[in-house]
Amino acid sequence: MSIDHRGLIEIPASKLEPGMYVAEIDRPWLETPFATQGFYVRSAEDTAYVQQHCDYVFVDPRRRRPPSTMQTAATTAQRQHYRNHTDLDREIATAKDDLESASEAVAKVFGRLRTNGHLDVPGMQRAINPLIDSVLRNDEALAALIRMRSRGDYFYNRALSNAVWAALLGRHIGLELATLKRLALGAALVDVGMSKVDSSITDSDQPLTDEQHVQMREHVLHGMELLKQAGNVDRDVLQIIANHHERYDGSGYPRGLIQDEIPLLARIVGLVDTYDAMITDKPWAPGRSSFNAMQELADAKDELFQGALVEQFLQAVGLFPTGSIVELSSGEVGIVLQQNPTRRLRPKLTLILDADKRPLDEMVIIDLGSYAKEDGNSAALWITQELRPGDYGIQPDEYFL
């Protein structure tokens, strides 16, 4: 038995006892059925369950509790396995209505916040719950709509987008429904503190100065104050707001936390919030393509963001997300219709333009995952780049909605 620099004790999984708090395990948590890394051992059954998946664990002796007081344990932390049970076309229509309703509701929440300083947390949860339900029914519909929709108010549209990306990643890694709801709510609320930052900074159409960046960072503290004033806010949501700008290598703020010191849900939201900021147009710069944003996130694996989470997010969204416009090695242009779960670089798409960029008389559906030229070379056609909405006069929503 040894104690590391964090005060955690390494013990064999067979030596776990009821009341112990497992703070870390001996392998990436995404490779296990545990939904979150960190849980109390409640019974001998829990000990046996942990032994099935781990050889040794790290317990925090400062967090030991009597078994009767525990609310979570290994057996209640198993990952959920979600499957799509509506097809994309059907869910697009439903999700479009849900997104419009959510947009109106979130706009009202932010409007009241700006008017009277009151944050309606239950109202925000009610607004995004239908979006979570849609993500659970189909993991592509809302992601496509979020990328295709025109954006109005920067902050409440980012709230919607963050909630969707977080729910999508949470679904992919198997978080149970109650945790998904807290995750999406926290993601939607990360920028509420911006309402307390001087509008000359938040509404600026120029890159911020160093001094303005310092003031902008204070939105984390402002957000915490608003949530505490709202009252009865779940601890997970508070932790997301407090820690979504912390980074895996300790370079984040406000406390410079590292790795597992950052709560899991905050790590997820920090990642998806960064992704959405990358792909969102700003007054002084156009948004990146999803492909380029994903490449940047991949370059930051285990530095700014936990590598396992980046990999899972890439799998959840795809390198070329549904609804994106892409150009092929042949020069033809199409729109991604559906992801290929096993070959993320080779989705199903509909061709819109021929190699000379002329509109096709009829749209052609092609599955790059199973495509083969007459010579039998299945690698003869591939995506060379992701284009921006409007390139060559193509608007993806015209083909989905």
C-alpha positions as CSV (number, residue, x, y, z in Angstrom):
1,M,0.0,0.0,0.0
2,S,1.4,3.4,-1.0
3,I,0.2,7.0,-0.8
4,D,0.8,9.3,-3.8
5,H,1.3,13.1,-3.9
6,R,-2.5,13.6,-4.0
7,G,-3.0,11.8,-0.8
8,L,-4.6,8.8,-2.6
9,I,-3.9,5.2,-1.4
10,E,-3.3,2.5,-3.9
11,I,-4.8,-0.8,-2.9
12,P,-5.8,-4.1,-4.7
13,A,-9.5,-4.1,-5.7
14,S,-10.0,-7.2,-3.6
15,K,-9.1,-5.1,-0.5
16,L,-11.9,-2.6,-0.9
17,E,-14.3,-2.2,2.0
18,P,-17.8,-0.6,2.3
19,G,-17.4,3.1,3.1
20,M,-14.3,3.6,1.0
21,Y,-14.3,6.2,-1.8
22,V,-12.7,5.1,-5.1
23,A,-11.1,8.3,-6.6
24,E,-9.2,6.6,-9.4
25,I,-8.9,3.3,-11.2
26,D,-6.1,1.5,-12.9
27,R,-7.3,2.1,-16.5
28,P,-9.1,4.7,-18.5
29,W,-12.6,4.9,-17.0
30,L,-14.1,4.9,-20.6
31,E,-12.9,1.3,-20.8
32,T,-15.1,0.3,-17.9
33,P,-18.8,0.2,-17.2
34,F,-18.5,3.0,-14.6
35,A,-20.3,6.1,-15.7
36,T,-18.1,8.4,-13.6
37,Q,-14.7,8.1,-12.1
38,G,-15.3,8.5,-8.4
39,F,-17.8,6.5,-6.3
40,Y,-18.4,5.1,-2.8
41,V,-18.2,1.4,-2.2
42,R,-21.5,0.5,-0.5
43,S,-21.3,-3.3,0.0
44,A,-19.3,-6.5,-0.6
45,E,-21.3,-6.8,-3.9
46,D,-19.8,-3.5,-5.0
47,T,-16.3,-4.8,-4.2
48,A,-16.9,-7.9,-6.3
49,Y,-18.2,-5.7,-9.1
50,V,-15.1,-3.5,-9.1
51,Q,-12.8,-6.6,-9.1
52,Q,-14.4,-7.7,-12.4
53,H,-13.0,-4.6,-14.1
54,C,-9.9,-3.4,-12.1
55,D,-6.9,-5.0,-10.5
56,Y,-6.2,-2.1,-8.2
57,V,-7.7,1.3,-7.4
58,F,-6.8,4.5,-5.6
59,V,-9.0,5.4,-2.6
60,D,-9.2,8.8,-0.9
61,P,-9.0,8.2,2.9
62,R,-10.4,11.7,3.5
63,R,-13.8,10.8,2.0
64,R,-14.7,7.6,3.9
65,R,-18.3,7.4,5.0
66,P,-20.6,5.0,6.9
67,P,-22.3,2.8,4.3
68,S,-25.8,4.0,5.4
69,T,-25.1,7.5,4.2
70,M,-24.0,6.6,0.6
71,Q,-26.0,7.5,-2.4
72,T,-23.7,6.1,-5.2
73,A,-21.7,3.0,-5.7
74,A,-20.1,0.9,-8.4
75,T,-23.3,-0.9,-9.2
76,T,-25.2,2.3,-9.7
77,A,-22.5,3.8,-11.9
78,Q,-22.7,1.4,-14.8
79,R,-22.7,2.9,-18.3
80,Q,-25.8,3.0,-20.3
81,H,-26.0,1.7,-23.8
82,Y,-28.1,3.8,-26.1
83,R,-29.2,3.0,-29.6
84,N,-31.1,5.1,-32.2
85,H,-34.7,4.2,-32.3
86,T,-35.9,6.8,-34.9
87,D,-34.5,7.3,-38.3
88,L,-32.8,10.5,-39.2
89,D,-35.5,11.9,-41.6
90,R,-38.2,11.5,-39.0
91,E,-36.2,12.9,-36.1
92,I,-35.0,15.9,-38.1
93,A,-38.7,17.1,-38.4
94,T,-39.3,16.5,-34.7
95,A,-36.0,18.0,-33.6
96,K,-36.6,21.1,-35.7
97,D,-39.7,21.9,-33.7
98,D,-38.0,21.1,-30.4
99,L,-35.1,23.3,-31.3
100,E,-37.3,26.3,-32.2
101,S,-39.3,25.9,-29.0
102,A,-36.1,25.6,-26.9
103,S,-34.7,28.7,-28.7
104,E,-37.7,30.7,-27.7
105,A,-37.6,29.5,-24.1
106,V,-33.9,30.0,-23.6
107,A,-34.2,33.5,-25.1
108,K,-36.9,34.3,-22.4
109,V,-34.6,33.0,-19.7
110,F,-31.7,35.2,-20.9
111,G,-34.1,38.1,-21.4
112,R,-35.3,38.0,-17.8
113,L,-31.7,37.6,-16.6
114,R,-30.7,40.8,-18.4
115,T,-33.8,42.6,-17.2
116,N,-34.0,41.7,-13.5
117,G,-30.8,39.7,-12.8
118,H,-32.7,36.6,-11.9
119,L,-31.6,33.3,-13.4
120,D,-34.5,30.8,-13.9
121,V,-32.6,27.5,-13.7
122,P,-35.7,25.3,-13.7
123,G,-36.9,27.2,-16.8
124,M,-33.6,26.4,-18.5
125,Q,-33.9,22.7,-17.6
126,R,-37.4,22.6,-19.0
127,A,-36.2,24.3,-22.2
128,I,-33.4,21.8,-22.9
129,N,-35.1,18.6,-21.8
130,P,-36.7,18.0,-25.2
131,L,-33.3,18.4,-26.8
132,I,-31.9,15.7,-24.6
133,D,-34.8,13.4,-25.5
134,S,-34.1,14.0,-29.2
135,V,-30.4,13.2,-28.8
136,L,-31.4,9.9,-27.1
137,R,-33.8,9.0,-29.9
138,N,-31.2,9.8,-32.7
139,D,-27.6,11.0,-32.3
140,E,-27.4,12.8,-35.6
141,A,-30.5,14.9,-36.1
142,L,-30.0,17.8,-33.6
143,A,-26.2,17.9,-34.3
144,A,-27.0,18.5,-38.0
145,L,-29.6,21.1,-37.2
146,I,-27.3,23.0,-34.8
147,R,-24.6,23.3,-37.4
148,M,-27.1,24.4,-40.1
149,R,-29.2,26.9,-38.3
150,S,-28.7,30.6,-38.6
151,R,-27.6,32.1,-35.3
152,G,-29.0,35.2,-33.6
153,D,-28.1,36.2,-30.1
154,Y,-24.6,34.8,-29.5
155,F,-25.0,33.7,-25.9
156,Y,-28.3,32.0,-25.9
157,N,-27.6,30.2,-29.1
158,R,-24.3,29.0,-27.7
159,A,-26.3,27.8,-24.7
160,L,-28.4,25.6,-27.0
161,S,-25.4,24.4,-28.9
162,N,-23.4,23.5,-25.8
163,A,-26.3,21.6,-24.4
164,V,-26.7,19.5,-27.5
165,W,-22.9,18.8,-27.9
166,A,-22.7,17.8,-24.2
167,A,-25.7,15.6,-24.4
168,L,-24.3,13.9,-27.5
169,L,-21.0,13.2,-25.9
170,G,-22.7,12.1,-22.7
171,R,-24.9,9.7,-24.6
172,H,-21.9,8.3,-26.5
173,I,-20.0,7.5,-23.3
174,G,-23.1,6.0,-21.6
175,L,-24.0,8.5,-18.9
176,E,-27.4,7.7,-17.3
177,L,-30.3,10.0,-17.9
178,A,-30.2,12.0,-14.7
179,T,-26.5,12.7,-15.2
180,L,-27.1,13.7,-18.8
181,K,-29.7,16.2,-17.7
182,R,-27.3,17.8,-15.2
183,L,-24.5,17.8,-17.8
184,A,-26.7,19.5,-20.5
185,L,-28.0,22.0,-18.0
186,G,-24.5,23.0,-16.9
187,A,-23.4,23.2,-20.5
188,A,-26.3,25.6,-21.3
189,L,-25.5,27.8,-18.3
190,V,-21.7,28.2,-18.7
191,D,-22.0,31.7,-20.1
192,V,-24.7,33.2,-17.8
193,G,-22.0,35.1,-16.0
194,M,-21.4,37.1,-19.2
195,S,-24.5,39.1,-18.3
196,K,-22.4,40.7,-15.5
197,V,-19.5,41.6,-17.8
198,D,-19.4,45.1,-19.3
199,S,-21.3,45.0,-22.6
200,S,-18.6,47.0,-24.3
201,I,-16.5,43.8,-23.9
202,T,-19.1,41.1,-24.7
203,D,-20.5,43.1,-27.7
204,S,-17.1,44.0,-29.1
205,D,-16.5,43.2,-32.8
206,Q,-12.7,43.3,-32.3
207,P,-10.3,40.9,-30.7
208,L,-10.1,41.5,-26.9
209,T,-7.1,43.2,-25.2
210,D,-5.3,41.5,-22.4
211,E,-7.1,43.7,-19.9
212,Q,-10.5,42.8,-21.4
213,H,-9.6,39.1,-21.3
214,V,-9.0,39.4,-17.6
215,Q,-12.5,41.0,-17.2
216,M,-14.0,38.4,-19.4
217,R,-12.6,35.6,-17.3
218,E,-14.6,36.9,-14.3
219,H,-17.7,35.5,-15.9
220,V,-17.0,32.3,-14.1
221,L,-17.3,33.9,-10.7
222,H,-20.3,35.9,-11.8
223,G,-21.9,32.7,-13.0
224,M,-21.4,31.0,-9.7
225,E,-22.9,34.0,-7.9
226,L,-26.0,33.9,-10.1
227,L,-26.4,30.1,-9.5
228,K,-26.1,30.5,-5.8
229,Q,-28.6,33.3,-5.8
230,A,-31.0,31.1,-7.8
231,G,-30.8,28.5,-5.0
232,N,-31.3,24.7,-5.0
233,V,-28.8,24.1,-7.9
234,D,-27.3,20.6,-8.1
235,R,-23.7,20.3,-7.1
236,D,-22.7,18.8,-10.5
237,V,-24.0,21.9,-12.3
238,L,-22.2,24.2,-9.9
239,Q,-19.0,22.3,-10.5
240,I,-19.4,22.6,-14.3
241,I,-19.8,26.4,-14.1
242,A,-16.8,26.7,-11.7
243,N,-14.5,24.5,-13.7
244,H,-15.4,24.5,-17.4
245,H,-12.4,26.7,-18.2
246,E,-9.9,24.5,-16.3
247,R,-7.6,22.6,-18.6
248,Y,-6.1,19.1,-18.3
249,D,-2.5,20.4,-18.2
250,G,-3.2,23.0,-15.5
251,S,-3.2,26.0,-17.9
252,G,-6.8,26.9,-17.3
253,Y,-8.6,29.2,-14.9
254,P,-9.6,30.2,-12.3
255,R,-7.7,27.7,-10.1
256,G,-5.3,26.0,-12.5
257,L,-6.6,22.5,-11.7
258,I,-5.1,19.5,-13.5
259,Q,-6.3,16.2,-14.9
260,D,-8.7,14.4,-12.5
261,E,-8.8,17.4,-10.2
262,I,-11.3,18.7,-12.8
263,P,-14.7,17.0,-12.3
264,L,-15.6,14.8,-15.2
265,L,-18.7,16.7,-16.3
266,A,-16.7,20.0,-16.3
267,R,-14.0,18.3,-18.5
268,I,-16.8,17.3,-20.9
269,V,-18.3,20.8,-21.0
270,G,-14.9,22.5,-21.3
271,L,-14.3,20.4,-24.4
272,V,-17.6,20.9,-26.1
273,D,-17.7,24.6,-25.3
274,T,-14.3,25.0,-27.0
275,Y,-15.5,23.0,-30.0
276,D,-18.6,25.2,-30.4
277,A,-16.6,28.4,-30.0
278,M,-14.2,27.2,-32.8
279,I,-17.0,26.5,-35.3
280,T,-19.0,29.6,-34.5
281,D,-18.6,32.8,-36.6
282,K,-17.4,35.8,-34.8
283,P,-17.5,39.5,-35.9
284,W,-13.7,39.4,-36.4
285,A,-13.2,35.9,-37.8
286,P,-15.2,33.2,-39.5
287,G,-15.7,29.9,-37.6
288,R,-13.5,26.9,-38.4
289,S,-14.9,23.9,-40.2
290,S,-15.8,21.0,-37.9
291,F,-12.9,19.0,-39.5
292,N,-10.4,21.7,-38.7
293,A,-11.8,22.2,-35.2
294,M,-11.5,18.4,-34.5
295,Q,-8.0,18.4,-35.8
296,E,-7.1,21.2,-33.3
297,L,-8.7,19.3,-30.5
298,A,-6.8,16.2,-31.4
299,D,-3.6,18.1,-31.3
300,A,-4.5,19.2,-27.8
301,K,-5.1,15.7,-26.5
302,D,-3.8,15.1,-22.9
303,E,-2.7,18.7,-22.9
304,L,-5.7,21.0,-22.9
305,F,-8.2,18.2,-22.9
306,Q,-8.3,14.6,-21.7
307,G,-7.3,12.4,-24.6
308,A,-9.9,9.8,-24.1
309,L,-12.7,12.4,-24.1
310,V,-11.4,13.9,-27.3
311,E,-11.4,10.5,-29.0
312,Q,-15.0,9.8,-27.8
313,F,-16.2,13.2,-29.0
314,L,-14.7,12.6,-32.4
315,Q,-16.5,9.3,-32.6
316,A,-19.8,10.9,-31.4
317,V,-19.7,13.8,-33.9
318,G,-17.6,12.5,-36.7
319,L,-14.8,14.2,-38.6
320,F,-17.3,15.3,-41.3
321,P,-20.5,15.7,-39.3
322,T,-24.0,15.1,-40.7
323,G,-25.1,18.2,-42.7
324,S,-21.6,19.3,-43.7
325,I,-20.7,20.1,-47.3
326,V,-17.7,18.2,-48.6
327,E,-15.6,18.0,-51.7
328,L,-14.4,14.6,-52.9
329,S,-11.2,13.6,-54.6
330,S,-13.1,13.4,-57.8
331,G,-13.9,17.1,-57.6
332,E,-17.6,16.3,-56.9
333,V,-19.4,18.1,-54.1
334,G,-21.9,16.6,-51.7
335,I,-23.6,16.8,-48.3
336,V,-23.0,14.3,-45.5
337,L,-26.2,12.4,-44.8
338,Q,-25.2,9.9,-42.2
339,Q,-22.1,8.8,-40.2
340,N,-20.3,5.5,-40.7
341,P,-19.8,4.4,-37.1
342,T,-16.8,2.2,-38.0
343,R,-15.2,4.4,-40.7
344,R,-15.6,8.0,-39.6
345,L,-13.8,9.3,-42.7
346,R,-16.2,7.6,-45.1
347,P,-19.8,8.6,-44.3
348,K,-22.9,8.4,-46.5
349,L,-23.6,11.5,-48.6
350,T,-25.6,12.9,-51.4
351,L,-23.8,14.3,-54.4
352,I,-25.0,17.8,-55.5
353,L,-22.3,19.0,-58.0
354,D,-20.3,17.1,-60.6
355,A,-16.5,17.3,-61.0
356,D,-16.9,20.6,-62.9
357,K,-19.0,22.1,-60.1
358,R,-22.2,21.9,-62.2
359,P,-25.5,20.8,-60.5
360,L,-26.4,17.2,-61.1
361,D,-29.7,16.5,-62.8
362,E,-30.5,14.1,-60.0
363,M,-29.0,13.8,-56.6
364,V,-26.9,10.6,-56.2
365,I,-26.7,8.9,-52.8
366,I,-23.3,7.3,-52.2
367,D,-21.9,5.4,-49.2
368,L,-18.2,6.0,-49.1
369,G,-17.9,3.2,-46.5
370,S,-18.8,0.6,-49.2
371,Y,-18.1,2.5,-52.3
372,A,-15.9,0.9,-55.0
373,K,-14.8,2.0,-58.4
374,E,-15.1,-0.3,-61.3
375,D,-11.5,-1.3,-60.8
376,G,-12.4,-2.6,-57.4
377,N,-10.3,0.0,-55.5
378,S,-12.6,1.0,-52.6
379,A,-10.2,3.7,-51.6
380,A,-10.4,5.5,-55.0
381,L,-12.9,8.1,-53.7
382,W,-12.5,10.1,-50.5
383,I,-13.2,13.4,-48.9
384,T,-10.6,16.0,-49.5
385,Q,-12.1,19.0,-47.6
386,E,-15.1,20.3,-45.8
387,L,-16.6,23.4,-47.3
388,R,-18.6,26.2,-45.7
389,P,-22.4,26.6,-46.0
390,G,-23.0,28.8,-49.0
391,D,-20.0,27.6,-51.0
392,Y,-21.1,27.0,-54.6
393,G,-24.5,28.2,-53.6
394,I,-25.3,25.2,-51.5
395,Q,-27.2,25.5,-48.2
396,P,-27.5,22.2,-46.4
397,D,-30.8,23.0,-44.8
398,E,-32.5,23.0,-48.2
399,Y,-31.7,19.2,-48.4
400,F,-32.7,18.3,-44.9
401,L,-35.7,20.5,-44.0
